Amino acid sequence: EIGGLAGLTTIKKQDNYFSGTVPSEIGRLTAVKTYMYLDNNDLTGTVPSEMGHVTALEQGLRMDSNDLSGKLPTELGQLTEFTSHLNFYNNDLSKAIPTQLGSMSKLEASFRLHENRFT
């Protein structure tokens, strides 16, 4: 279970053809500060709201180029120290983009949401 790896500070698991859903236990990885790269896989389902609990994360949340669906969780707005590379493009995300993402006032580079179905 990935939630048991609470001491991790970096996750880079892109380009691996991982399949299945993103486990909600990912929210227990509160020590991750740089790089949570899960892009270019075959992940499905929704983005867990628990991702908002990884508040130490400052850069590099990439979940692009998967098959994620549903809405982006409002809890992502709790990542107030986040500065760069918030990428969820090339998925099947829908609904409105959460206004809570506006709380990420330190975000300076690479906020990419294109190739989805946002309203």
N, CA, C and O of each residue as an XYZ file, in Angstrom:
476
protein
N       0.848     -1.192      0.000
C       0.000      0.000      0.000
C       0.878      1.234      0.000
O       1.759      1.383      0.847
N       0.638      2.105     -0.940
C       1.468      3.296     -1.112
C       1.369      4.240      0.090
O       2.329      4.952      0.386
N       0.253      4.259      0.771
C       0.088      5.131      1.937
C       1.049      4.813      3.067
O       1.287      5.662      3.925
N       1.606      3.611      3.088
C       2.564      3.226      4.115
C       3.959      3.770      3.876
O       4.838      3.592      4.719
N       4.183      4.425      2.755
C       5.493      4.973      2.423
C       5.544      6.459      2.771
O       5.955      7.286      1.957
N       5.126      6.779      3.981
C       4.941      8.169      4.408
C       6.217      8.997      4.376
O       6.129     10.225      4.363
N       7.393      8.391      4.361
C       8.642      9.140      4.346
C       9.107      9.567      2.963
O      10.108     10.273      2.848
N       8.407      9.157      1.909
C       8.804      9.532      0.552
C       8.788     11.039      0.383
O       7.879     11.713      0.865
N       9.798     11.570     -0.305
C       9.830     13.001     -0.596
C       9.651     13.286     -2.081
O       9.375     14.424     -2.461
N       9.804     12.268     -2.924
C       9.672     12.412     -4.372
C       9.050     11.143     -4.952
O       9.393     10.036     -4.537
N       8.140     11.304     -5.908
C       7.559     10.172     -6.626
C       7.649     10.472     -8.115
O       7.087     11.459     -8.590
N       8.342      9.638     -8.833
C       8.430      9.756    -10.292
C       8.090      8.395    -10.886
O       8.934      7.501    -10.941
N       6.877      8.252    -11.318
C       6.376      6.989    -11.881
C       5.703      7.231    -13.218
O       4.656      6.652    -13.507
N       6.300      8.080    -14.027
C       5.725      8.372    -15.332
C       6.211      7.384    -16.371
O       7.237      6.726    -16.201
N       5.444      7.293    -17.460
C       5.801      6.455    -18.612
C       5.961      4.979    -18.269
O       6.881      4.330    -18.767
N       5.093      4.442    -17.437
C       5.210      3.053    -17.007
C       4.010      2.186    -17.370
O       4.018      0.987    -17.091
N       2.994      2.752    -17.976
C       1.784      2.012    -18.323
C       1.096      1.419    -17.093
O       0.451      0.375    -17.185
N       1.234      2.092    -15.930
C       0.469      1.675    -14.760
C      -1.005      1.804    -15.086
O      -1.414      2.733    -15.782
N      -1.799      0.877    -14.586
C      -3.238      0.947    -14.824
C      -3.960      0.879    -13.488
O      -3.363      0.592    -12.450
N      -5.249      1.147    -13.537
C      -6.060      1.147    -12.330
C      -6.306      2.565    -11.860
O      -5.978      3.533    -12.546
N      -6.883      2.668    -10.692
C      -7.218      3.977    -10.132
C      -6.091      4.489     -9.243
O      -5.244      3.723     -8.784
N      -6.098      5.789     -9.011
C      -5.150      6.398     -8.085
C      -5.707      6.169     -6.686
O      -6.811      6.624     -6.389
N      -4.971      5.475     -5.819
C      -5.517      5.164     -4.493
C      -5.643      6.410     -3.619
O      -4.791      7.297     -3.664
N      -6.703      6.469     -2.833
C      -6.899      7.616     -1.937
C      -5.793      7.704     -0.890
O      -5.548      8.777     -0.338
N      -5.121      6.579     -0.611
C      -4.027      6.564      0.361
C      -2.873      7.469     -0.045
O      -1.991      7.752      0.766
N      -2.872      7.922     -1.288
C      -1.813      8.817     -1.744
C      -1.801     10.100     -0.915
O      -0.779     10.781     -0.830
N      -2.918     10.420     -0.318
C      -3.005     11.593      0.550
C      -2.213     11.466      1.834
O      -1.997     12.462      2.525
N      -1.779     10.268      2.168
C      -0.949     10.056      3.367
C       0.520     10.370      3.122
O       1.316     10.363      4.061
N       0.885     10.640      1.894
C       2.284     10.912      1.556
C       2.603     12.386      1.800
O       2.980     13.116      0.884
N       2.448     12.793      3.020
C       2.551     14.207      3.378
C       3.978     14.738      3.370
O       4.173     15.947      3.496
N       4.986     13.872      3.225
C       6.373     14.336      3.171
C       6.826     14.650      1.748
O       7.907     15.206      1.555
N       6.018     14.303      0.753
C       6.400     14.572     -0.633
C       6.447     16.084     -0.833
O       5.447     16.784     -0.671
N       7.631     16.564     -1.189
C       7.828     18.000     -1.364
C       8.038     18.381     -2.830
O       7.550     19.417     -3.283
N       8.753     17.554     -3.558
C       8.981     17.837     -4.972
C       8.662     16.599     -5.794
O       9.058     15.486     -5.448
N       7.967     16.802     -6.846
C       7.686     15.808     -7.868
C       6.787     14.657     -7.425
O       7.222     13.716     -6.760
N       5.560     14.765     -7.805
C       4.636     13.646     -7.777
C       4.217     13.465     -9.232
O       3.201     13.995     -9.680
N       5.025     12.705     -9.947
C       4.821     12.497    -11.375
C       4.177     11.139    -11.608
O       4.794     10.096    -11.393
N       2.936     11.171    -12.049
C       2.187      9.965    -12.391
C       1.670     10.066    -13.819
O       0.672      9.432    -14.162
N       2.331     10.848    -14.643
C       1.871     11.109    -15.995
C       2.268     10.007    -16.966
O       3.161      9.202    -16.701
N       1.575      9.999    -18.099
C       1.841      9.039    -19.178
C       1.743      7.585    -18.712
O       2.650      6.782    -18.927
N       0.633      7.278    -18.079
C       0.313      5.915    -17.672
C      -1.076      5.594    -18.206
O      -1.553      6.259    -19.125
N      -1.714      4.609    -17.656
C      -3.080      4.248    -18.033
C      -3.997      4.324    -16.819
O      -4.858      3.463    -16.636
N      -3.818      5.337    -15.998
C      -4.620      5.485    -14.783
C      -6.033      5.918    -15.138
O      -6.240      6.722    -16.047
N      -7.003      5.375    -14.411
C      -8.412      5.656    -14.660
C      -9.075      6.123    -13.368
O      -8.443      6.178    -12.313
N     -10.344      6.455    -13.471
C     -11.102      6.882    -12.298
C     -10.906      8.359    -12.037
O     -10.468      9.110    -12.909
N     -11.231      8.761    -10.838
C     -11.172     10.176    -10.477
C      -9.861     10.520     -9.770
O      -9.140      9.644     -9.291
N      -9.580     11.806     -9.722
C      -8.440     12.303     -8.946
C      -8.900     12.329     -7.488
O      -9.865     13.025     -7.172
N      -8.234     11.586     -6.586
C      -8.706     11.537     -5.199
C      -8.631     12.901     -4.515
O      -7.652     13.631     -4.666
N      -9.663     13.228     -3.773
C      -9.664     14.492     -3.028
C      -8.533     14.538     -2.009
O      -8.081     15.618     -1.630
N      -8.078     13.379     -1.567
C      -6.990     13.290     -0.593
C      -5.675     13.867     -1.117
O      -4.755     14.109     -0.335
N      -5.574     14.091     -2.428
C      -4.374     14.727     -2.979
C      -4.153     16.087     -2.328
O      -3.016     16.552     -2.245
N      -5.206     16.722     -1.873
C      -5.107     18.016     -1.206
C      -4.431     17.947      0.148
O      -4.092     18.988      0.712
N      -4.222     16.744      0.692
C      -3.555     16.584      1.985
C      -2.041     16.624      1.870
O      -1.349     16.717      2.883
N      -1.524     16.558      0.670
C      -0.074     16.547      0.449
C       0.401     18.009      0.401
O       0.951     18.463     -0.603
N       0.180     18.723      1.488
C       0.388     20.172      1.519
C       1.860     20.584      1.499
O       2.150     21.761      1.289
N       2.793     19.668      1.708
C       4.221     20.006      1.602
C       4.660     20.107      0.146
O       5.727     20.649     -0.144
N       3.843     19.587     -0.771
C       4.204     19.561     -2.187
C       4.331     20.985     -2.725
O       3.383     21.770     -2.688
N       5.523     21.295     -3.222
C       5.799     22.632     -3.744
C       5.886     22.681     -5.262
O       5.603     23.718     -5.862
N       6.269     21.583     -5.888
C       6.369     21.594     -7.346
C       6.221     20.195     -7.916
O       6.614     19.201     -7.307
N       5.643     20.156     -9.106
C       5.604     18.912     -9.843
C       4.483     17.960     -9.513
O       4.741     16.849     -9.050
N       3.232     18.361     -9.738
C       2.100     17.429     -9.672
C       1.638     17.210    -11.101
O       0.923     18.033    -11.673
N       2.056     16.094    -11.664
C       1.755     15.786    -13.063
C       0.972     14.485    -13.136
O       1.468     13.413    -12.789
N      -0.256     14.612    -13.594
C      -1.111     13.446    -13.801
C      -1.673     13.478    -15.215
O      -2.720     12.892    -15.493
N      -0.976     14.159    -16.094
C      -1.430     14.294    -17.468
C      -1.257     12.996    -18.245
O      -0.521     12.096    -17.840
N      -1.951     12.929    -19.363
C      -1.858     11.811    -20.309
C      -2.160     10.467    -19.657
O      -1.392      9.510    -19.757
N      -3.299     10.435    -18.991
C      -3.877      9.211    -18.436
C      -5.300      9.112    -18.972
O      -5.588      9.650    -20.042
N      -6.179      8.451    -18.269
C      -7.590      8.386    -18.638
C      -8.439      8.726    -17.423
O      -9.441      8.067    -17.144
N      -8.023      9.768    -16.704
C      -8.742     10.199    -15.506
C     -10.032     10.897    -15.908
O     -10.093     11.565    -16.940
N     -11.059     10.738    -15.088
C     -12.365     11.303    -15.404
C     -12.952     11.980    -14.169
O     -12.362     11.971    -13.089
N     -14.128     12.564    -14.361
C     -14.782     13.254    -13.256
C     -14.243     14.670    -13.116
O     -13.699     15.237    -14.063
N     -14.398     15.226    -11.937
C     -13.978     16.612    -11.720
C     -12.664     16.670    -10.951
O     -12.289     15.727    -10.255
N     -11.981     17.786    -11.091
C     -10.801     18.029    -10.261
C     -11.295     18.324     -8.851
O     -12.242     19.094     -8.692
N     -10.694     17.745     -7.833
C     -11.169     18.000     -6.469
C     -10.839     19.417     -5.998
O      -9.760     19.942     -6.273
N     -11.771     20.013     -5.296
C     -11.561     21.358     -4.750
C     -10.402     21.378     -3.758
O      -9.778     22.419     -3.551
N     -10.116     20.237     -3.147
C      -9.058     20.140     -2.133
C      -7.669     20.448     -2.693
O      -6.748     20.739     -1.930
N      -7.511     20.389     -4.004
C      -6.213     20.754     -4.580
C      -5.850     22.197     -4.247
O      -4.671     22.553     -4.235
N      -6.836     23.012     -3.982
C      -6.595     24.402     -3.579
C      -5.866     24.527     -2.259
O      -5.383     25.608     -1.923
N      -5.774     23.424     -1.487
C      -5.044     23.441     -0.220
C      -3.533     23.379     -0.421
O      -2.776     23.520      0.540
N      -3.088     23.172     -1.650
C      -1.654     23.107     -1.949
C      -1.137     24.534     -2.142
O      -0.701     24.899     -3.234
N      -1.186     25.321     -1.099
C      -0.899     26.754     -1.190
C       0.582     27.075     -1.351
O       0.919     28.209     -1.693
N       1.480     26.116     -1.118
C       2.915     26.340     -1.302
C       3.379     25.938     -2.694
O       4.562     26.041     -3.018
N       2.459     25.489     -3.497
C       2.771     24.949     -4.813
C       3.228     26.052     -5.755
O       2.599     27.108     -5.826
N       4.345     25.810     -6.496
C       4.906     26.841     -7.367
C       4.893     26.498     -8.851
O       4.791     27.409     -9.672
N       4.991     25.226     -9.234
C       5.110     24.940    -10.664
C       4.697     23.523    -11.044
O       4.723     22.602    -10.228
N       4.318     23.383    -12.302
C       3.999     22.112    -12.946
C       2.775     21.415    -12.357
O       2.868     20.308    -11.826
N       1.644     22.073    -12.460
C       0.356     21.468    -12.130
C      -0.284     21.082    -13.458
O      -0.888     21.915    -14.134
N      -0.143     19.811    -13.824
C      -0.545     19.352    -15.152
C      -1.532     18.195    -15.066
O      -1.235     17.135    -14.516
N      -2.706     18.432    -15.622
C      -3.746     17.406    -15.716
C      -4.275     17.300    -17.141
O      -5.375     16.790    -17.351
N      -3.519     17.768    -18.111
C      -4.000     17.775    -19.490
C      -4.063     16.362    -20.067
O      -3.476     15.421    -19.532
N      -4.794     16.246    -21.176
C      -4.936     14.990    -21.918
C      -5.503     13.861    -21.045
O      -4.930     12.776    -20.945
N      -6.631     14.151    -20.427
C      -7.410     13.178    -19.666
C      -8.852     13.278    -20.143
O      -9.099     13.713    -21.268
N      -9.793     12.890    -19.322
C     -11.208     13.012    -19.641
C     -11.916     13.724    -18.489
O     -13.047     13.387    -18.139
N     -11.243     14.702    -17.912
C     -11.802     15.450    -16.787
C     -12.918     16.363    -17.278
O     -12.890     16.834    -18.415
N     -13.897     16.611    -16.416
C     -15.063     17.395    -16.825
C     -15.527     18.266    -15.666
O     -14.869     18.354    -14.629
N     -16.650     18.895    -15.861
C     -17.270     19.831    -14.930
C     -16.464     21.130    -14.912
O     -15.624     21.356    -15.784
N     -16.718     21.967    -13.935
C     -16.032     23.259    -13.849
C     -14.666     23.104    -13.193
O     -14.463     22.228    -12.353
N     -13.741     23.958    -13.585
C     -12.437     24.014    -12.917
C     -12.677     24.657    -11.555
O     -13.252     25.743    -11.488
N     -12.251     24.016    -10.471
C     -12.552     24.545     -9.129
C     -11.945     25.928     -8.891
O     -10.767     26.158     -9.162
N     -12.762     26.831     -8.385
C     -12.269     28.171     -8.064
C     -11.228     28.131     -6.953
O     -10.426     29.057     -6.829
N     -11.228     27.078     -6.145
C     -10.265     26.940     -5.051
C      -8.831     26.886     -5.552
O      -7.903     27.157     -4.790
N      -8.631     26.541     -6.819
C      -7.279     26.532     -7.370
C      -6.688     27.938     -7.360
O      -5.471     28.098     -7.454
N      -7.527     28.941     -7.250
C      -7.060     30.322     -7.135
C      -6.293     30.578     -5.847
O      -5.596     31.587     -5.736
N      -6.410     29.685     -4.872
C      -5.655     29.804     -3.613
C      -4.183     29.476     -3.794
O      -3.369     29.729     -2.906
N      -3.849     28.918     -4.933
C      -2.462     28.541     -5.220
C      -1.722     29.768     -5.759
O      -1.253     29.769     -6.898
N      -1.624     30.792     -4.946
C      -1.115     32.089     -5.395
C       0.374     32.077     -5.728
O       0.866     33.015     -6.355
N       1.099     31.044     -5.326
C       2.529     30.963     -5.631
C       2.809     30.240     -6.947
O       3.959     30.159     -7.377
N       1.772     29.718     -7.581
C       1.938     28.995     -8.832
C       2.414     29.954     -9.928
O       1.723     30.908    -10.283
N       3.601     29.679    -10.447
C       4.216     30.573    -11.432
C       4.391     29.949    -12.810
O       4.448     30.676    -13.801
N       4.475     28.647    -12.902
C       4.799     28.031    -14.188
C       4.015     26.746    -14.401
O       3.788     25.979    -13.466
N       3.607     26.523    -15.635
C       3.026     25.282    -16.107
C       1.773     24.861    -15.350
O       1.808     23.979    -14.493
N       0.673     25.511    -15.687
C      -0.652     25.145    -15.205
C      -1.424     24.710    -16.442
O      -1.994     25.540    -17.150
N      -1.439     23.402    -16.699
C      -1.942     22.885    -17.971
C      -3.128     21.949    -17.753
O      -3.010     20.902    -17.115
N      -4.264     22.352    -18.297
C      -5.495     21.573    -18.153
C      -6.137     21.256    -19.504
O      -7.237     20.704    -19.533
N      -5.495     21.583    -20.609
C      -6.109     21.405    -21.924
C      -6.345     19.932    -22.246
O      -5.852     19.042    -21.553
N      -7.100     19.698    -23.296
C      -7.459     18.362    -23.763
C      -8.235     17.570    -22.704
O      -7.940     16.407    -22.427
N      -9.226     18.233    -22.129
C     -10.190     17.640    -21.219
C     -11.570     18.108    -21.676
O     -11.710     18.613    -22.790
N     -12.581     17.949    -20.842
C     -13.941     18.369    -21.196
C     -14.505     19.321    -20.150
O     -15.665     19.188    -19.763
N     -13.716     20.270    -19.691
C     -14.190     21.211    -18.686
C     -15.295     22.100    -19.251
O     -15.328     22.404    -20.443
N     -16.194     22.504    -18.362
C     -17.304     23.389    -18.786
C     -17.020     24.816    -18.372
O     -17.827     25.707    -18.635
